Amino acid sequence: MSRVIVLKQNSPEIRQKIEDAGIRVCICCSFKNAVWLDCHPDSEAAFDVHGVGYSDENLSVEDELAFVEYDWKQYNVKVIECKDVDEFINRIKEGGRK
């Protein structure tokens, strides 16, 4: 089962704190409508954080987020939702354990 670590927050300050912790933050985190952040610890880019919520389609942010959550469920992705940026950083550094 693959996993995703999710922070349902995104701001320049949060991204800076993640970068200061030594974790790569993709440019997509700064895209308009990237309202969440995620990291896939089981992927080749295990320590990269990406933005969630933006879309190349004509979807609203809400519809895009609903699609992402639906997709995770369809592919049995274990969602590890973090309450704040510190937990998000710690979970990434731990490789998504716990």
Beta strands, then each sheet from edge to edge (+ up, - down):
strand 1: 3-7
strand 2: 24-25
strand 3: 36-39
strand 4: 48-52
strand 5: 78-82
sheet 1: 2+ 4+ 3- 1+ 5+
end
